[in-house]
Every structure is written in C-alpha cells, then in structure tokens.
Amino acid sequence: MLKILLICIIPLLTLGYLINNQLIAKESDYTPEPSDHFSNGRFHNSQHYSAHSFRKVVEIWWRFFTEKKRDAQPSQELPISAVTPETLAQLSDDKIHIIKLGHSSLLLKVKTEYWLIDPVFSERASPFRFFGPKRFHPTPITLEQLPTISRVLISHNHYDHLDKKTIQFLAKSTHEFFVPLGVEADLESWGIARKNIVPFDWWQQAETAKGSVTFTPTQHFSGRGLGDSNSTLWGSWVIEVGKQRIFFSSDSGYFEGFKQIGERYGPFDITFIETGAYDKDWPSIHMTPEQSVQAHIDVQGKLMVPIHNSTFDLAFHAWYEPLERVISAAESQAVELIAPRFGEVIEIGNIKTPSRWW
C-alpha cells in the first residue's frame, strides 16, 4: 500500500516542484545554429530507434518504485585517492594526466592547462536537493581546491553530466565552455558570458593552444525538464594533443558511429567508455559492458577506461556489476583495460596496473 501511495503522490509533488522551479519547458525564441540533424524543433540520432510509448514509460517507472534491487549501493565506504593542490603541482607540464573524479567527470592536465569534462560536484544528479540519485562517495577534490580551469567540455545536458551549481562556480575563472548545440542557452541563463561559450555540432572541430577538440556523434538523447526532450544536442569528444589522442564516449547506445569515429580519428591512446546504467528496457541509449568493449575496439582504442559507474544509482544492476562484466569482456577480447579508483592519476604512456578496489 505504501508503494502505491508513493507512486501516486511523488509524481504530483514532482509536477508542482517542476512548475514552481521552471523545469517545465516554455516556448522560446532560441533556435540552435543550422544542423542537418535538427528538424521540427528537435535534434535526431543518425541511426533511428523507436522511442518508448507512454505505457512503456509507466512500466519503467513502476519498476523503479516496486522492483527490489540487489547491491544498488556500496555497503562500505569506497576507497578514494585524495587529490590536493600539492598533488597537481607535482604533475609534469610536458604530458597529459587524467583523473577520474566520479561517474563521467574527468580532470585533465593538458600540458600546462587544466580541463574538466562533464564535471558534477553536487550531492545529487537531480534538479532536487532532497530527491534523486545521491553520490556514493565524495569527489577526490573539492571545487574550492581546483586549479584555474582553462576549458570545460560538456557532452549533453542530463543532470549527471551538466551540473548547474558546478558550472556557476567554475564561471568565476574558466576561460571557455565547449558545449553541444543548444546547451549554450542554458549556460547563458545561468550567467555565463556568451563570449566564453563555444557551441559544437557533430564533427565540428576547434583548435586550442594545446591541441584540437572535436565533437563527435553518439546515440542518445537530451532533456532537463518536461517538454524539452532533444531540444539540445548530445555527443562525444575527441581530444588530440600532439601525437596523443583521447576519446570520451559519454552516454550512448551501441551504433555504427563508433566505427566512423575510429576511421576518422583513431587509433586512440586511451578511451573513456560509458560502462554502466544499462538495462533491457533502454538498450538503444546505453550500452552493456560487452558492447562498451566493442565500442572501444570500433574506435581503435589501445587502452580502455570504463566510466559512468560507481557514483550514482541510475539503473537496476548491482553497483559493481559493470566493472565485473567489462573486465570479463575485455579479457575475452584481449583488450587492455584499467579501472582506477577515483582520484588516481592516469598518465598516458606510463600506465600502472591498479588494484581491484571494489
């Protein structure tokens, strides 16, 4: 009976909150720059898949409220390697260093510059302070401890990838925000100067002082409220610094686009591939761990690092299952893979085999 009451009451409370906090999309004069995959006010994937019916959406919500989960969260405190200003000061200026901060958030030292990808420092990946997926662990470094960030790269506008509080904090000193088409409107509404925002369409490239950055396709979707589905673009990032190449997949179902990315920009020294939040009810927008390994192979990656796991409970699988399955899949495909703990420094060209921490 309690579950039935919650199912009835929570959507009503949520609707009221959405209205009061302007999370229901309103008509806007904003129109993204022209794109061949934008029509009728919405962006579209290059590979069509059928969207869920209203009945299917209700069934999925019913699962979230009624299905019993196994080991959805860690029973013990996760081991985190603390990152301090002193830690960062010891990193060399002639190489690329990467640190997983949690979920899909990465801190990069690109020679002498610091970059962030999909930084989420908030307690919840949610528009609510009191409801929604809560972190399993703290970030290895606080926002206040971060060095000056030269560049922030955003893959899409979901709450576990685009965090308003984090972006507003970074706006105080960050020089550039690289975002998908349409997301610039969100950042501007949060007080970010337009001159500091660079919108990207798929396959669009920008040169920086340290190298080039290219926004590449994924098979996913976007939206932060009711009525704004697919009004902004989504995608992945290719980073080239000298002869070194990095691929950041962000969220995606498995699709032919990975092979196209590999043909255009591979091979990659290291790939950060989505491995988590998959389920039988949404196979087109999130990959299974086995598909994640295949995506790494498709883009011609050398070393794979699984991301999008071990920070938020976003699906029905055990929190550690993505890591167990992806390691098994990598071994069967003879793929080199590491799963460092959050806060560990990854140095391209000097990879140390991490311990099994989960």
C-alpha positions in Angstrom: 0.0 0.0 0.0 2.8 2.4 0.9 4.5 1.9 -2.5 1.2 2.6 -4.3 0.7 5.8 -2.3 4.3 6.9 -3.2 3.7 6.1 -6.9 0.6 8.3 -6.8 1.9 11.2 -4.6 5.5 11.6 -5.8 4.6 12.5 -9.4 2.2 15.1 -8.2 4.8 16.6 -5.8 7.3 16.5 -8.6 5.0 18.2 -11.0 4.4 21.0 -8.5 8.1 21.4 -8.0 8.8 21.5 -11.7 6.2 24.2 -12.2 7.5 26.3 -9.3 11.1 25.9 -10.4 10.5 26.4 -14.1 11.6 22.9 -15.1 8.7 22.6 -17.4 9.9 23.9 -20.8 8.4 27.0 -22.1 8.1 28.4 -25.6 11.4 30.1 -26.5 12.7 32.3 -29.3 16.0 30.4 -29.1 16.9 28.4 -32.2 20.2 26.4 -32.4 22.6 27.0 -35.3 21.6 25.2 -38.5 22.2 21.4 -38.4 21.3 18.6 -40.8 20.1 16.5 -37.8 17.8 19.2 -36.4 14.2 19.4 -37.6 10.8 20.3 -36.2 12.4 21.8 -33.1 14.3 18.6 -32.2 17.6 17.0 -32.7 17.7 13.5 -34.1 20.1 10.5 -33.9 21.8 9.4 -37.1 20.5 5.9 -36.5 16.8 5.7 -35.9 15.3 3.7 -33.0 11.8 3.6 -31.7 11.0 5.8 -28.7 9.2 4.3 -25.7 5.4 4.5 -25.7 3.6 6.2 -22.8 2.6 2.8 -21.5 6.2 1.6 -21.6 7.4 4.7 -19.7 4.8 4.0 -17.0 6.0 0.4 -16.8 9.6 1.6 -16.3 8.6 3.9 -13.5 6.6 1.1 -11.9 9.8 -1.0 -11.9 11.8 1.8 -10.2 9.2 2.0 -7.4 8.5 -1.7 -7.0 11.4 -3.8 -8.2 13.8 -4.9 -5.4 17.4 -4.1 -6.2 20.4 -6.1 -5.2 23.5 -4.2 -4.0 22.4 -1.0 -5.6 24.8 0.9 -3.4 28.1 0.1 -1.7 27.8 -1.3 1.8 31.1 0.2 2.8 32.9 3.4 2.2 34.7 3.4 -1.2 38.4 3.9 -1.3 39.2 7.3 -2.8 42.6 8.8 -3.6 42.6 12.4 -2.4 43.6 15.0 -4.9 45.1 18.2 -3.5 46.7 21.3 -5.0 50.0 19.7 -3.9 49.2 16.5 -5.8 48.5 18.5 -9.0 51.7 20.7 -8.6 53.8 17.5 -8.8 52.4 16.6 -12.3 54.7 17.4 -15.2 54.0 20.0 -17.8 55.0 18.0 -20.8 52.5 15.2 -20.7 48.8 14.5 -20.4 47.4 13.4 -17.0 43.8 12.4 -16.3 42.0 11.9 -13.1 38.5 10.3 -12.7 36.5 12.4 -10.2 33.4 10.2 -10.3 30.8 8.9 -12.7 31.8 10.5 -16.0 33.6 13.5 -14.6 37.3 13.8 -15.6 40.0 16.3 -14.6 42.7 16.6 -17.3 46.1 18.3 -17.1 46.9 19.0 -20.7 50.5 20.1 -20.6 50.2 23.3 -18.6 46.4 23.7 -18.7 43.7 22.1 -16.7 40.5 20.9 -18.3 37.3 19.3 -17.0 34.9 17.0 -18.8 31.3 16.7 -17.6 32.1 18.0 -14.1 29.4 17.1 -11.5 30.3 18.1 -7.9 26.8 18.3 -6.5 25.5 15.7 -3.9 22.7 14.6 -6.3 22.4 14.2 -10.0 19.0 15.7 -9.9 17.1 19.1 -10.1 16.1 18.4 -6.5 18.1 18.9 -3.3 16.1 16.3 -1.4 15.3 13.7 -4.1 17.1 11.9 -6.8 20.3 9.8 -7.3 22.8 10.6 -4.4 26.5 10.2 -4.6 28.1 7.0 -3.2 31.3 8.9 -2.4 32.7 12.4 -2.2 34.8 13.9 -5.1 38.5 13.4 -4.7 39.0 17.2 -4.8 36.6 20.0 -3.9 35.5 22.8 -6.2 37.4 25.2 -4.0 40.6 23.2 -4.3 40.6 23.1 -8.1 43.2 24.9 -10.0 42.2 27.5 -12.6 40.3 25.6 -15.3 41.1 26.7 -18.8 38.4 24.7 -20.5 35.2 22.8 -19.7 33.8 20.2 -22.1 30.1 19.1 -21.8 28.7 16.1 -23.6 25.0 16.7 -23.1 22.6 18.3 -20.7 21.4 15.4 -18.4 21.8 16.1 -14.7 24.6 13.5 -14.2 26.7 15.3 -16.9 25.7 19.0 -16.7 25.6 20.4 -13.1 24.3 23.9 -12.7 26.0 24.6 -9.4 29.3 23.3 -10.6 29.1 25.4 -13.8 28.2 28.6 -12.0 31.2 28.1 -9.6 33.6 27.4 -12.5 32.3 30.5 -14.4 34.3 32.7 -12.0 37.6 31.8 -13.6 37.1 29.4 -16.5 38.0 30.8 -19.9 36.0 28.5 -22.3 33.0 26.2 -22.2 32.7 23.8 -25.1 29.1 22.6 -25.3 26.7 20.8 -27.8 24.4 22.9 -29.9 21.6 24.4 -27.8 23.3 24.0 -24.4 24.7 27.5 -24.8 21.3 28.8 -24.0 21.3 27.0 -20.6 24.7 28.4 -19.7 23.8 31.9 -20.7 20.7 31.7 -18.5 23.0 30.7 -15.6 25.1 33.8 -16.0 27.9 32.5 -18.2 29.1 35.2 -20.7 28.3 34.3 -24.3 31.9 35.1 -25.4 33.1 32.2 -23.1 30.8 29.6 -24.7 31.6 27.7 -27.9 28.7 25.5 -29.3 29.5 22.4 -31.3 27.7 20.4 -33.9 28.8 16.8 -34.7 32.2 16.6 -36.4 32.9 20.2 -35.6 36.5 20.9 -34.6 38.2 23.7 -32.7 41.9 24.4 -32.3 43.2 25.3 -28.8 46.7 26.4 -27.6 47.4 22.8 -26.7 45.7 20.8 -29.4 42.4 20.2 -31.2 39.0 19.2 -29.9 36.3 17.6 -32.0 32.6 16.9 -31.1 31.5 13.5 -32.4 28.2 11.7 -32.6 26.6 9.3 -30.1 23.2 7.6 -30.0 21.4 9.1 -27.0 19.0 12.0 -26.2 18.8 15.2 -24.1 16.4 17.0 -21.7 16.3 18.6 -18.3 12.6 19.1 -17.8 9.2 18.3 -19.2 8.7 19.3 -22.8 12.4 19.9 -23.7 13.3 16.5 -25.0 16.0 16.6 -27.7 16.0 20.4 -27.9 19.8 20.3 -27.4 22.4 18.1 -29.0 24.4 15.2 -27.4 27.7 13.7 -28.3 31.3 12.5 -27.5 34.7 14.2 -27.6 37.9 13.6 -29.4 41.0 15.3 -28.0 44.3 15.5 -29.9 47.4 16.8 -28.3 50.5 16.4 -30.4 50.5 12.7 -31.4 48.4 11.6 -28.4 44.6 11.0 -28.8 41.9 10.6 -26.3 38.3 9.5 -26.8 35.5 10.3 -24.3 32.3 8.5 -25.3 29.9 10.0 -22.8 26.4 8.2 -23.0 25.4 6.2 -26.0 23.8 3.1 -27.2 26.0 0.9 -29.4 25.8 2.1 -33.0 27.8 2.3 -36.3 29.0 5.8 -35.4 31.8 4.3 -33.3 33.4 2.8 -36.4 33.1 6.1 -38.2 34.9 7.9 -35.3 37.6 5.3 -35.4 38.1 5.6 -39.1 38.4 9.4 -38.9 40.4 9.9 -35.7 41.7 6.6 -34.5 43.8 5.0 -33.2 43.3 6.4 -29.7 45.9 6.1 -26.9 43.2 5.9 -24.3 39.4 5.7 -24.4 36.9 6.6 -21.7 33.9 4.5 -22.5 30.4 4.5 -20.9 30.0 1.3 -18.8 27.0 1.4 -16.6 23.3 2.4 -16.2 22.3 -0.2 -18.9 19.1 -2.2 -18.8 16.9 -4.3 -21.0 14.3 -1.5 -21.1 16.6 1.0 -22.7 19.1 -0.9 -24.9 19.2 1.8 -27.6 20.6 4.6 -25.4 23.0 2.9 -23.0 25.5 0.0 -23.8 26.0 -3.2 -22.0 29.6 -3.7 -20.8 30.2 -6.2 -23.6 29.1 -3.5 -26.1 31.3 -1.0 -24.4 34.3 -3.1 -25.1 33.2 -3.5 -28.7 32.8 0.3 -29.0 36.4 0.7 -27.7 37.5 -1.8 -30.4 35.5 0.1 -33.1 37.1 3.5 -32.3 40.5 1.8 -32.5 41.4 2.3 -28.8 44.6 1.0 -27.2 43.8 1.3 -23.5 40.2 1.4 -22.2 38.9 3.0 -19.0 35.3 2.4 -18.1 33.3 5.4 -16.9 29.6 6.2 -15.9 29.6 3.8 -13.0 30.2 3.5 -9.2 28.9 7.0 -8.3 25.1 7.1 -8.8 22.4 4.5 -8.7 20.8 5.0 -12.2 19.7 1.5 -13.2 18.7 -1.9 -11.7 22.0 -3.7 -11.8 24.4 -4.0 -8.8 26.7 -1.0 -8.4 29.8 -3.2 -9.1 28.4 -5.3 -11.9 29.5 -3.0 -14.8 33.1 -3.4 -13.6 32.9 -7.1 -13.2 31.3 -7.6 -16.6 33.6 -5.2 -18.5 36.7 -6.8 -17.2 35.5 -10.2 -18.3 34.5 -8.9 -21.7 37.9 -7.1 -22.1 39.8 -10.3 -21.2 37.8 -12.3 -23.7 38.5 -9.8 -26.5 42.2 -9.3 -25.5 41.6 -5.6 -24.7 43.9 -3.8 -22.3 41.7 -2.2 -19.6 42.2 -0.4 -16.3 39.7 0.6 -13.8 41.5 3.1 -11.5 39.9 4.2 -8.3 38.6 7.8 -8.2 41.4 10.2 -7.6 44.2 8.1 -9.1 46.3 9.8 -11.7 46.5 8.3 -15.2 49.5 9.3 -17.2 49.4 8.5 -20.9 52.4 6.5 -21.7 53.1 5.4 -18.1 50.1 3.2 -17.1 50.3 1.4 -13.8 48.0 -1.6 -13.2 45.7 -0.6 -10.4 44.5 -2.8 -7.6 40.9 -4.2 -7.6 39.3 -1.7 -5.3 35.5 -2.6 -5.4 
